[in-house]
Amino acid sequence: MRNKIFQKLKQGYSHLGLGDDILQAHAEGLVATGLVTDENIDNVVNTQKSFLESLQKANDARATSAATRAKEAARKEFEDAAKAAADEKARKEKEEREHKEKEKEMPDWYKTEKAASDKTIRELLDSIKTMKEGYDTMKDENDRFKVEKAVTERKNLIISKAKELGIPQYRIDEGFAIADDADEAKIGEYLTKVANNTKAQVLPGNRDMFPLADKQPSVENIKSIVDKLCPK
């Protein structure tokens, strides 16, 4: 029944511009009375005209009032902003006039002294700016030098440690995959493994490096091994 009433209300009063939610709520209210039947539904719907028209007028009045308040608020906000800007402009103009009046009252000797003082201050500020720029340049160069020095010292440490462990020059020249954040202890551990692996490759019996007969090294094999372990 509620849906029947809603459909008839919508059909008869859609021109009022009332939303479906309002018409559905009104239909729900009519059902709640318990007086609407299939026989009298059309009469009941027809009697709702004056109420729905008054409801539509009330909605229009509220919408108009809300729009009016919004326009008034916007107008006031604009006027306040314009007044604030005008007051600020007037204040600055007044200060400028007063400053000029004071300058007119100043004796010539004071104006000369003030001009000289202002010039000195400007020159001092320029000098400070130049000094700061020079300091920033020197700092950048110093930081770059420290980085380069650290890289060189680390590289020398690795080469020195590698030679100390007996790693051949050819293997040093190949380079090492050592993490940038590795400390001296980790560098030592890594190079020790490289040294052990390199020495293992040139030991007698390793057929990948020196094909031996019956696993017995020849004089040439031994000489080659010595040359690799003790490069000149």
C-alpha positions as CSV (number, residue, x, y, z in Angstrom):
1,M,0.0,0.0,0.0
2,R,2.8,2.4,0.8
3,N,4.3,2.0,-2.7
4,K,0.9,2.5,-4.3
5,I,0.3,5.7,-2.4
6,F,3.9,6.9,-3.3
7,Q,3.4,6.3,-7.0
8,K,0.1,8.2,-7.0
9,L,1.6,11.1,-5.1
10,K,4.5,11.2,-7.5
11,Q,2.2,11.1,-10.5
12,G,-0.1,13.8,-9.2
13,Y,2.4,16.2,-7.5
14,S,5.8,15.8,-9.2
15,H,5.3,19.3,-10.6
16,L,5.8,20.7,-7.1
17,G,9.4,19.7,-7.2
18,L,9.3,17.7,-4.0
19,G,11.9,14.9,-3.8
20,D,11.1,11.2,-3.7
21,D,12.2,11.0,-0.1
22,I,9.6,13.6,1.0
23,L,6.8,11.8,-1.0
24,Q,7.8,8.4,0.4
25,A,7.8,9.8,3.9
26,H,4.4,11.3,3.4
27,A,3.1,8.0,1.9
28,E,4.5,6.2,5.0
29,G,2.5,8.6,7.2
30,L,-0.7,8.0,5.3
31,V,-0.3,4.2,5.7
32,A,0.3,4.7,9.4
33,T,-3.2,6.2,9.8
34,G,-4.7,2.8,8.7
35,L,-7.4,4.6,6.9
36,V,-6.2,4.2,3.3
37,T,-7.7,1.4,1.2
38,D,-7.7,0.4,-2.4
39,E,-11.2,1.9,-2.7
40,N,-10.4,5.3,-1.2
41,I,-6.8,5.7,-2.2
42,D,-7.5,8.2,-5.1
43,N,-9.7,10.4,-2.8
44,V,-7.0,10.4,-0.1
45,V,-4.3,11.3,-2.6
46,N,-6.4,14.1,-4.0
47,T,-6.9,15.6,-0.6
48,Q,-3.1,16.0,-0.1
49,K,-2.8,18.8,-2.7
50,S,-3.1,21.7,-0.3
51,F,-0.7,20.2,2.3
52,L,2.0,19.3,-0.3
53,E,1.7,22.8,-2.0
54,S,2.2,24.4,1.4
55,L,5.2,22.1,2.0
56,Q,6.6,23.1,-1.3
57,K,6.2,26.8,-0.5
58,A,7.9,26.2,2.9
59,N,10.9,24.5,1.2
60,D,11.2,27.3,-1.4
61,A,11.2,29.8,1.4
62,R,13.9,28.0,3.3
63,A,16.0,27.7,0.1
64,T,15.5,31.3,-0.7
65,S,16.5,32.3,2.9
66,A,19.6,30.1,2.8
67,A,20.7,31.6,-0.5
68,T,20.1,35.1,0.8
69,R,22.2,34.4,3.9
70,A,25.0,32.9,1.8
71,K,25.0,36.0,-0.5
72,E,25.0,38.3,2.6
73,A,27.9,36.4,4.1
74,A,29.9,36.5,0.9
75,R,29.2,40.3,0.5
76,K,30.3,41.0,4.1
77,E,33.4,38.9,3.6
78,F,34.3,40.8,0.5
79,E,33.6,44.2,2.1
80,D,35.7,43.3,5.2
81,A,38.6,42.2,2.9
82,A,38.3,45.4,0.9
83,K,38.2,47.5,4.0
84,A,41.3,45.8,5.5
85,A,43.2,46.3,2.2
86,A,42.2,50.0,2.1
87,D,43.2,50.5,5.7
88,E,46.6,48.9,5.1
89,K,47.2,51.1,2.1
90,A,46.2,54.2,4.0
91,R,48.5,53.2,6.9
92,K,51.5,52.8,4.5
93,E,50.7,56.1,2.7
94,K,50.5,57.8,6.1
95,E,53.9,56.4,7.2
96,E,55.4,57.4,4.0
97,R,54.1,61.0,4.3
98,E,55.3,61.2,7.9
99,H,58.7,59.9,6.9
100,K,59.0,62.5,4.1
101,E,57.9,65.2,6.5
102,K,60.6,64.2,9.0
103,E,63.2,64.2,6.3
104,K,62.3,67.7,5.4
105,E,62.8,68.8,9.0
106,M,66.2,67.1,9.2
107,P,69.2,69.5,8.9
108,D,71.5,69.0,5.9
109,W,74.4,67.7,8.0
110,Y,72.2,65.0,9.4
111,K,71.0,63.9,6.0
112,T,74.6,63.7,4.8
113,E,75.6,61.6,7.9
114,K,72.6,59.3,7.4
115,A,73.3,58.8,3.7
116,A,77.0,57.9,4.6
117,S,75.8,55.6,7.4
118,D,73.3,53.9,5.0
119,K,76.0,53.4,2.4
120,T,78.4,51.9,5.0
121,I,75.7,49.5,6.2
122,R,75.0,48.4,2.6
123,E,78.7,47.8,1.9
124,L,79.0,45.9,5.1
125,L,76.1,43.7,4.2
126,D,77.5,43.1,0.7
127,S,80.9,42.2,2.3
128,I,79.2,39.7,4.6
129,K,77.4,38.2,1.7
130,T,80.6,37.8,-0.3
131,M,82.4,36.3,2.7
132,K,79.6,33.8,3.2
133,E,79.7,32.8,-0.4
134,G,83.5,32.3,-0.2
135,Y,83.1,30.3,3.0
136,D,80.4,28.0,1.4
137,T,82.7,27.5,-1.6
138,M,85.7,26.6,0.6
139,K,83.5,24.2,2.7
140,D,82.3,22.4,-0.4
141,E,85.9,22.0,-1.7
142,N,87.0,20.8,1.8
143,D,84.1,18.3,2.0
144,R,85.0,17.0,-1.5
145,F,88.7,16.7,-0.6
146,K,87.8,14.7,2.6
147,V,85.7,12.3,0.5
148,E,88.4,11.9,-2.1
149,K,91.0,11.4,0.7
150,A,88.9,8.8,2.4
151,V,88.4,6.9,-0.9
152,T,92.1,6.9,-1.6
153,E,93.0,5.8,2.0
154,R,90.5,3.0,1.8
155,K,91.9,1.9,-1.6
156,N,95.5,1.9,-0.3
157,L,94.4,0.0,2.8
158,I,92.8,-2.7,0.6
159,I,95.9,-3.0,-1.6
160,S,98.3,-3.0,1.4
161,K,96.2,-5.7,3.1
162,A,96.0,-7.8,-0.1
163,K,99.8,-7.7,-0.6
164,E,100.3,-8.6,3.1
165,L,98.2,-11.7,2.6
166,G,100.1,-12.7,-0.5
167,I,97.4,-12.0,-3.1
168,P,99.1,-11.8,-6.5
169,Q,99.1,-8.5,-8.4
170,Y,97.0,-9.8,-11.3
171,R,94.3,-10.6,-8.7
172,I,94.6,-7.2,-7.1
173,D,94.3,-5.6,-10.5
174,E,91.0,-7.4,-11.1
175,G,89.5,-5.6,-8.1
176,F,87.5,-6.8,-5.2
177,A,83.7,-6.7,-4.5
178,I,83.9,-5.1,-1.1
179,A,80.9,-3.2,0.3
180,D,81.5,0.5,0.7
181,D,80.5,0.4,4.4
182,A,82.8,-2.5,5.3
183,D,85.1,-1.7,8.1
184,E,88.8,-2.8,8.3
185,A,87.9,-6.1,10.1
186,K,85.4,-7.1,7.3
187,I,87.9,-6.0,4.6
188,G,90.5,-8.3,6.2
189,E,88.1,-11.3,6.4
190,Y,87.1,-10.8,2.8
191,L,90.7,-10.5,1.5
192,T,91.7,-13.6,3.6
193,K,89.1,-15.6,1.8
194,V,90.4,-14.3,-1.6
195,A,94.0,-15.1,-0.6
196,N,93.1,-18.7,0.4
197,N,91.1,-19.2,-2.8
198,T,93.9,-17.8,-5.0
199,K,96.5,-20.0,-3.3
200,A,94.3,-23.1,-3.7
201,Q,94.1,-22.5,-7.4
202,V,97.9,-22.7,-7.9
203,L,98.6,-25.7,-5.6
204,P,100.0,-29.0,-7.2
205,G,97.3,-31.4,-8.2
206,N,94.9,-28.7,-9.5
207,R,94.6,-29.8,-13.0
208,D,92.6,-26.7,-14.0
209,M,95.8,-24.7,-13.5
210,F,98.6,-27.2,-14.1
211,P,97.9,-30.5,-15.9
212,L,100.2,-32.9,-14.0
213,A,101.5,-36.4,-14.8
214,D,100.5,-38.8,-12.0
215,K,100.0,-35.7,-9.8
216,Q,103.7,-35.1,-9.6
217,P,104.7,-31.4,-10.4
218,S,107.5,-30.8,-12.8
219,V,110.2,-28.2,-12.4
220,E,108.3,-25.8,-14.6
221,N,105.2,-26.3,-12.6
222,I,107.0,-25.5,-9.3
223,K,108.7,-22.5,-10.8
224,S,105.4,-21.2,-12.1
225,I,103.8,-21.6,-8.7
226,V,106.6,-19.8,-7.0
227,D,106.4,-17.0,-9.5
228,K,102.6,-16.6,-8.7
229,L,103.0,-16.8,-5.0
230,C,106.0,-14.5,-4.9
231,P,105.6,-12.1,-7.8
232,K,108.7,-9.9,-8.5
